[in-house]
């Protein structure tokens, strides 16, 4: 199957479209990425979306001037056809109080970064020493436990993130697939982290195509080595090459 009318493409951002960086704001976007995404989106009749742990507003900065359909904060907020819903910080008072305390508790930890996303929070320890890493992970685990069943902790590459329990990338993709222009197509999802495994599970169960970036263990069916390979594939598809996931390497 290689007809562009048959597929909807969903793409994680960090580690998938762009290489990971020491801090979230240090990520660099390849200058060819946005025009190629726009061309592929046009070829797919609009059925292309970014599915990310980042806020939608932050993705807009990285991918300016384009404003793609986007599920942000692991699906807490979604924008389809320009209409944004969800993700209001004021809907999460217990989390907001916990974030302020977490900032104070980690203030003395060298190179531990709190990424406050409003309706979620991520604690990054990529640059921290072993002792501070252990402390930061313990603190975010403790806050997640305190918040209870309404929230969940997901651990990724040198990061622990607390998000609303109802928010996963899998739920977000399923919600997008119910709406035009995605409805009736087969989902292809590209992701690189532990947090993407829930989305792979949902996409696999729904008959879609899952593609893991990197060499870690995965339930995804297919694999690409690095973000550069994802960008090359997007460029190829944007230029008219057959959209044929079966041609990609098995995981």
N, C-alpha and C positions, 0 to 999 in steps of 0.2 A: 504494500500500500504506500503510495507516494504522492497522492493528490493533496495539495495544500488545503483544500476544503475539508479534509478529514481530520485535521489536527488543530489543537489549541496548545500553545507553548507557554509554560510557566517557568520562571527563572528566579532562583535565589540571587542575591547580590554579592555579599562578601564571600570570597573564596570560590565563587562560581563565575560571575561576570568580571569581577575585579580581584586581584590578588589581596590576600590579607596583609595588614600593616600593623606596626607595633601599637598604634592607637587607632580608634575608630575614625577620627577625623583626618588621619594621614593617608587614607586610601586614595589611590590614583586611578583615574578612569582613562582607558585607552581612547584617544581622540576619534578612532573609527567606530567605536561601539555604538554611540547614539544614532548616527546615520544608518548603520546596519540594522539596528533594532527597529528603526522607523520603516526601513524598506521591508523587513521581514513581517512586521505588523501589517503593512499594506497588503503584502502577498497573502497573509492569513485572513484577510477580511476583518482585521482588528483583533483577532483572537490571540493576543499576547499580553501577558501580565507579569509584573515583578511580585514575587512572594517572599517576604523578608522579615527579619526581626527588627529592622530599622523602622522608625516612623516614616509615613508617606512623605512628609515634608522634607525629610533629610534625603530620601531617594530623589526627590525633585531637584535638590541642589546638585547632587552628583550627576544626574542625567539631564540637566538643563540644556537647552530650553524645553525639552520634551516633557510631557506629563502623561506617562503611561498609566493604564489601569494598574492598580497596585493593591496588594493585601499587606499592610504594615503591622508591626508588632505581633507577628505570628498570626495575623488574622483578627486582632482586636479591632483594627480599623480597616476599612475597604473603600477603595475608590473605583467606580465603574462608570465609564462614559462621563467623567468629570464630576460625578456626585460622590462626596465623601461622607461616610457614616462611621460611628463608633470612635473609641479611643479618647474620650474626654477624661482628663485627670480627675475632675471633680466627682466622677462616678466611683472613685476608688479611695475613699477617705482613709481606710485602715492601711492600705498600701502607702499612701502619701505620708502618713505619720511614720511608718516603718522606714521609708526611704530617708527621711530627715535624720532618724536615729542612726541608720546605716552609714550615712555620710560622716556623722560625728565619730562613730566607732572605727572607721577606717582612715580617719584623717592622719593618723600617725604612721600608717603603713606605707612604706616607700614603694612608689610606682604601682600601687593598686588604684584603679580608676573606676569611679562610679558613673555609669552612663544612665542618667535619669531620663526615661522616655515618657514620663507622664502617667500612662496607664500600665507601665511595666518598668522594671529596673534591671540593669545588667551590671555585674561586678566583674571587671577584667583584671587578670593577674599575669598577663603574658610577660611583662617585664620585671615582675617582682621576684625577690629571692624566695627560697623554699619555705622559710619560716613565715613570711608575710603571706605567701600563697596559701599555706595551711590555715592561717588565721582568717583570711578573707573568705575562703570557702566555708569555714565553720560559721562565720557570721551570716552569710547569705543562706546557708542551710537552716540556721536558727530562726531567721526571719520568716522563711518559707513555712517552717513548722508552726510558728506563732500565728501566721495568717490563716492557717487551716485549709479546709477543703475548697474554698473559693479560689485558691491560687495554687500553682504548681511550680516547682523548681525544675529547670532543664539545664543540664550541664553540656557545654560545648567545648571548643578549642580554647582552653585557658580562660573560660568565662562561665559564670553561673548566672542565670536569668530567672527572675520571678515574673510570671505572666498569669493572667486570669485563666482558671482551669479550663474554661470552655474554648480557649483560643489555641488552635494548632494550625499549622500550615495545611494539613490534610483537610480540616474543616473548611478552611478558606478556599482551597481549590474546589472542593465540592460545591460550595456556595456560588463561586464564579461559574462553574459548569452548568448551573441551572438557568443562567441568563444568556441572552444573545450578546455577542456573536459566538459564545463558547458552547452553548447547548447543542447537543447532537454530534459533537466532535469527540475525538480521542485525546486525552490529556497526555502531554509530555512534560515531565517535571525534572529540572536539573537542580541538584543541591549538593553541598559538600560536607555537611556537619552532622553530628549526632541529632541535632534538632530537626534535621530533614528526614530522619528515618520514619517518623510518624506520617509524614506526607508520602513517602515512598510506599508505606503500608496501604494507605488509602488509595493511592493511584493504582497500585497493583491490584487491589481488590476490585476496583472499578474497571479493569481491563485496559488501563492506560500504560504508559511507558515511563519507567523510572531510571534516571541516569545519575550515578554518584560521581562526584569529582574528587580525585585523589585515590590513594591506595588503601584506605581504611576498610575494615569489615563493613558489610552493608547487606541489606535485603533488596537493594536496587538490582534490576536485571542487567543494566548496562553500565559502562564506566568510561570516563575520559580522564586523562592524567592531570590536567591543570586548567585554570581559567583561560589561558591562551588557546587551548584546544576548543573550549566552548566558544570563544570569540571567533575562531577560524570557522567553526561549523555554522555559526550565525551568519557570518559573511558569505559563506558558500550558499546557504539556503536563501539568503537575501538576494543573491545574484542569480537565482533560478535553478540551482542544483536540486535534484529530487529530495523531498523531505521523506527520508526512508530510515527510520530508527533501526531497522534490522541490520543496517550496514555498520552500526556502531559496535565497538568491542564489547563482549560480554563482561560482566563484573566478576 
